[in-house]
Amino acid sequence: MTAIIDKRLFFSLTIAFIIATVVGTLAHETGHYFVAKYLGYDASINYGFTRWTLSSTGQAPNASDNFWITLGGTLSTILTGTIGLVLIFLFYQSYSDVKRLSSGQWFLIFVTLFWLRQTANFLVWVGSYLITGKFSQRGDEVKLALYAQLPEWSISALTAIIGAMTLAIVIFKLVPKIQRLTFVSSGLAGGISGYFIWLVLFGKYIMP
């Protein structure tokens, strides 16, 4: 059977990917925020990043606290994706018996795809190097590696590989063949649109 795009599903999944991009970004930043607050720092979240400044005693963040606060965001993303993956494995049989996924099954897939942030960030990091000729040190995973005195690519590459493996499981083991092309195309459309809608166009006005 020739794969075709289901227009109705494409629209629904594209909207879902846009929403997931926004929710995933804010959930990641919330991880930073909660750790910063737990450690006693004045913290705030805006549309794309978290600020933490002086502690309640007037102390500036030290290297150890910066490490844990940075880790908080990454762990928030990874743990969410891992929870989704575990739930999918628990209900795996229900995915193998259907030709079209239900809303609940799609929901678990989108939770699992929180892991995709790791792969996307790594690809952007490598792409930035190809354009500028130098590796950025702004990403959380790069910062964590530097804090831990590891190669700057190590954490980013490892988590990117896990993210890519998770995506492969979703595409080839969970999404029925008849829906795969629609899923992949809506993922590209929704992911890119969500990035520009939230991080470029409107996020800065909604959560400055």
C-alpha positions as CSV (number, residue, x, y, z in Angstrom):
1,M,0.0,0.0,0.0
2,T,1.4,3.4,-1.0
3,A,1.8,5.7,2.0
4,I,-0.3,8.8,1.8
5,I,-0.8,11.8,4.1
6,D,-4.0,11.8,6.1
7,K,-4.8,15.5,6.0
8,R,-7.0,15.5,9.1
9,L,-4.4,13.6,11.1
10,F,-1.7,15.8,9.7
11,F,-3.5,18.9,11.0
12,S,-4.2,17.4,14.4
13,L,-0.6,16.2,14.9
14,T,0.9,19.4,13.6
15,I,-1.1,21.4,16.2
16,A,-0.1,18.8,18.9
17,F,3.6,19.2,17.9
18,I,3.3,23.0,18.2
19,I,1.8,22.7,21.6
20,A,4.3,20.0,22.7
21,T,7.2,22.4,21.7
22,V,5.8,25.1,23.9
23,V,5.0,22.8,26.8
24,G,8.3,21.0,26.5
25,T,10.2,24.3,26.6
26,L,8.4,25.5,29.7
27,A,8.6,22.2,31.4
28,H,12.4,22.2,30.9
29,E,12.7,25.7,32.2
30,T,10.5,24.7,35.2
31,G,13.1,22.1,36.1
32,H,15.8,24.8,36.3
33,Y,13.4,27.0,38.3
34,F,12.5,24.5,41.0
35,V,16.1,23.5,41.7
36,A,17.1,27.2,41.8
37,K,14.3,28.0,44.3
38,Y,15.2,24.8,46.3
39,L,18.8,26.0,46.6
40,G,17.5,29.4,47.8
41,Y,18.0,31.6,44.8
42,D,15.8,34.3,43.4
43,A,14.6,32.7,40.1
44,S,12.2,33.5,37.3
45,I,11.1,31.8,34.1
46,N,10.5,33.6,30.8
47,Y,9.5,32.2,27.4
48,G,12.8,30.5,26.7
49,F,15.2,30.5,29.6
50,T,15.4,30.7,33.4
51,R,17.1,33.4,35.4
52,W,18.6,32.8,38.8
53,T,20.6,35.5,40.6
54,L,21.3,36.1,44.3
55,S,20.3,33.8,47.1
56,S,18.2,34.8,50.1
57,T,21.5,35.6,51.9
58,G,22.9,37.7,49.0
59,Q,25.2,35.0,47.7
60,A,25.9,34.7,44.0
61,P,25.5,31.2,42.5
62,N,28.6,29.1,42.9
63,A,29.8,26.4,40.4
64,S,28.2,23.6,42.3
65,D,24.8,25.2,42.5
66,N,25.0,26.3,38.8
67,F,25.6,22.6,38.0
68,W,22.6,21.4,39.9
69,I,20.3,24.1,38.5
70,T,21.4,23.4,35.0
71,L,21.0,19.7,35.5
72,G,17.4,20.3,36.8
73,G,16.2,21.4,33.3
74,T,17.8,18.5,31.5
75,L,16.6,15.9,34.0
76,S,13.0,17.4,33.8
77,T,13.0,16.7,30.1
78,I,14.7,13.3,30.2
79,L,12.6,12.0,33.1
80,T,9.3,13.1,31.4
81,G,10.4,11.3,28.2
82,T,11.5,8.2,30.2
83,I,8.1,8.0,32.0
84,G,6.4,8.1,28.6
85,L,8.6,5.4,27.3
86,V,8.1,3.1,30.3
87,L,4.3,3.5,30.0
88,I,4.5,2.7,26.3
89,F,6.4,-0.5,27.1
90,L,3.8,-1.4,29.7
91,F,1.0,-1.0,27.1
92,Y,3.1,-2.1,24.1
93,Q,0.6,-4.8,23.1
94,S,-2.1,-2.3,22.5
95,Y,0.1,-0.6,19.9
96,S,0.8,-3.8,18.0
97,D,-2.9,-4.6,17.6
98,V,-4.2,-1.5,15.9
99,K,-4.0,0.1,12.5
100,R,-4.7,3.6,13.7
101,L,-3.7,5.0,17.1
102,S,-6.1,6.4,19.6
103,S,-5.8,9.9,21.2
104,G,-4.5,8.2,24.4
105,Q,-1.8,6.3,22.5
106,W,-0.7,9.5,20.7
107,F,-0.5,11.3,24.0
108,L,2.0,8.7,25.4
109,I,4.0,9.1,22.2
110,F,4.2,12.8,22.6
111,V,5.3,12.4,26.3
112,T,8.0,10.0,25.2
113,L,9.2,12.4,22.5
114,F,10.4,14.8,25.2
115,W,13.6,12.8,24.6
116,L,13.7,14.3,21.1
117,R,14.8,17.6,22.5
118,Q,18.2,16.1,23.2
119,T,18.6,15.0,19.6
120,A,17.4,18.3,18.2
121,N,19.7,20.3,20.4
122,F,22.7,18.2,19.4
123,L,21.9,18.6,15.7
124,V,21.5,22.4,16.2
125,W,24.8,22.5,18.1
126,V,26.7,20.6,15.3
127,G,24.9,22.8,12.7
128,S,26.0,25.9,14.5
129,Y,29.6,24.7,14.3
130,L,29.4,24.0,10.6
131,I,28.1,27.6,10.1
132,T,30.3,29.5,12.5
133,G,33.4,27.3,12.8
134,K,33.2,27.0,16.6
135,F,31.2,25.0,19.1
136,S,28.7,27.0,21.2
137,Q,29.0,26.6,25.0
138,R,25.5,27.9,25.7
139,G,23.6,24.5,25.7
140,D,22.8,22.9,29.0
141,E,24.4,19.6,28.1
142,V,27.6,21.3,27.1
143,K,27.6,23.3,30.3
144,L,27.1,20.2,32.4
145,A,30.0,18.4,30.6
146,L,32.3,21.4,31.3
147,Y,31.2,21.6,34.9
148,A,32.0,17.8,35.3
149,Q,35.3,18.2,33.3
150,L,34.1,15.9,30.6
151,P,34.5,16.5,26.8
152,E,32.1,19.2,25.9
153,W,30.3,16.9,23.4
154,S,30.0,13.9,25.7
155,I,26.6,14.4,27.5
156,S,25.0,16.1,24.5
157,A,26.0,13.3,22.1
158,L,25.1,10.5,24.5
159,T,21.6,11.9,25.2
160,A,21.1,12.7,21.5
161,I,21.8,9.0,20.6
162,I,19.2,7.9,23.2
163,G,16.8,10.5,21.8
164,A,17.3,9.2,18.2
165,M,16.8,5.6,19.3
166,T,13.6,6.6,21.1
167,L,12.4,8.3,17.9
168,A,13.2,5.2,15.9
169,I,11.2,3.0,18.3
170,V,8.3,5.4,18.0
171,I,8.3,5.5,14.2
172,F,9.0,1.9,13.4
173,K,7.5,0.0,16.3
174,L,4.6,2.1,17.5
175,V,3.2,4.2,14.7
176,P,1.3,2.0,12.2
177,K,2.7,2.0,8.7
178,I,-0.4,3.8,7.3
179,Q,0.2,6.7,9.6
180,R,4.0,7.0,9.5
181,L,4.4,9.5,6.7
182,T,1.7,11.7,8.2
183,F,3.4,11.5,11.6
184,V,6.9,12.3,10.3
185,S,5.7,15.2,8.1
186,S,3.6,16.7,10.9
187,G,6.5,16.4,13.3
188,L,8.7,18.4,11.0
189,A,6.0,21.0,10.3
190,G,4.8,21.2,13.9
191,G,8.3,21.2,15.5
192,I,9.7,23.9,13.2
193,S,6.5,26.0,13.5
194,G,6.4,25.6,17.2
195,Y,10.0,26.8,17.5
196,F,9.3,29.9,15.5
197,I,5.9,30.6,16.9
198,W,7.0,30.4,20.5
199,L,10.8,31.2,20.7
200,V,11.0,33.7,17.8
201,L,7.6,35.4,17.4
202,F,5.2,35.4,20.3
203,G,6.8,33.8,23.4
204,K,8.8,37.0,24.2
205,Y,5.5,39.0,24.4
206,I,3.5,36.4,26.4
207,M,6.3,35.5,28.9
208,P,8.9,38.3,28.7
